Amino acid sequence: MTVVEIKEIERKDVPIYYRRVYEGTAVIEVAGKTSDMKINWTIETSPLGVKETTVKMTDSVNYPLIPLIKELKKKIEYLDSEGRLPL
């Protein structure tokens, strides 16, 4: 299972400055087949500067949830570190 890309990324307007809320579509490849699923995620920065990412699926998933969320978090953290998420 690999996360090919996360597309159609939109940032939600949240009044809390240390929390960023997004929604988008994740393209997942499992056993050579790709599928799209809607996801929501939050990146929250603690007072010490540590970023915590939480991911929620809005579509049903036909794959074990824990490894999928782990891979999505890695991809989201990579996009954030590269500056590819909307500000």
Buried (B, 14 or more C-beta within 10 A) or exposed (E): EEBEBBEEBEEEEEEEEEEBBBBBBBBBEEEEEEBEBEBBBBBBEEEEEEEEBEBEBEEEEEEEEEEBBEBBBEBBEEBBEEEEBEE
